[in-house]
Amino acid sequence: MQIQEIINELEHFAPSALKEDFDNVGLLLGDASKNATGVLITLDVTEDVVDEAIERGCNLIVSHHPIMLSGLKKINGRNATERIVIKAIQNNIAIYASHTNADSVMNGVSGKMCEKLGLENCKILAPKKESLLKLVTFVPTEQAEQVREAIFKAGAGHIGNYDACSYNLNGEGTFRAGDNTNPFVGEKGEIHTEAEVRIETVLPDYLKGRVVGALINAHPYEEVAYDLYPLVNDWVSTGLGMVGELPHAIDEATFLNRLKNIFKAGGVRYTNLLNKPIKRVAVCGGSGSFLLGKAIAEKADVFVTGDFKYHQFADAENRILIADIGHFESEQYTKEVFFEILTKKFSNFAIHLSNVNTNPVNYL
């Protein structure tokens, strides 16, 4: 099995196109055409993790955090990143990162936090905006089904938990074929009227090329008429953070203690208790302070994340309880996400969770 086959499965789960602009994801190092000998899954790539991959005979490391966010100008081993790159290259180890793209899918980083907390009725806290297109095309009636199937297979037609979504309207199309044509129906030089179906569907903008290509390949006409319209709709199944509900409301102290135990936190930093039950919970893996306003707008009782700064705690203004469990602690179960995806697809292949604790923060 090639490394590319493993990457394909990870990309199907969390396409690199969903990353934030600042991020650096995908295959960061190595040759995807090489045969895979084993996969080591980690939150961060450290020198110890590379050593572990060598010891286990794994030539692919799958990490949440990328080893570099910007380009390297020199690779001479003077810092940890450069030494990691050198050692990985010397040992033919590929490194793949799924970072903010894994944050942006329903069952990704924040989704796993919801699972650990036992939340129900979960949804994306901050859906992506202006990331959807509407495709409209016109197809002869008899070929409408084959065209729909092709564009759905290419990734169009998903709305929330529904797929194969389209709107279809019967009508008539007219055209006149020129001299240098080979019309599917009608005669050259004559105006032709054809019973057609107007097909409307939606797609993520990053799939535009694939979907339009599938449309053109499946459509019987030489010249395919289609329109693409940008949509301002929220993409409700994709975005950052999540919000859900506990099966039963619990008091704040009980929730904070449960939170500390579930996420094995050395400590939980939190704002003043509001003396009201915790039922609705917002979460964001990693550094989520930028989503505080969204959590408040969603009427969450508590917002669980990491990396809140001193003055940002004051922004709660007694409207919500902030619980900062730490960056690593909030993302640690991301390894399980990748492991579950890959072992489900490749059940008889060597896929390992790293035993290296990559958390750079310690607590007394």
Helices and strands as residue ranges (DSSP letters): H 3-13, G 16-18, E 26-29, E 39-42, H 47-56, E 60-63, H 80-90, E 94-97, H 100-103, H 109-117, E 120-129, E 132-140, G 141-143, H 144-153, E 167-176, E 191-204, G 205-207, H 208-218, E 226-231, E 234-250, H 252-262, E 269-270, E 278-287, G 289-291, H 292-297, E 302-306, H 310-313, G 314-316, E 321-324, H 327-331, H 334-345, E 351-353
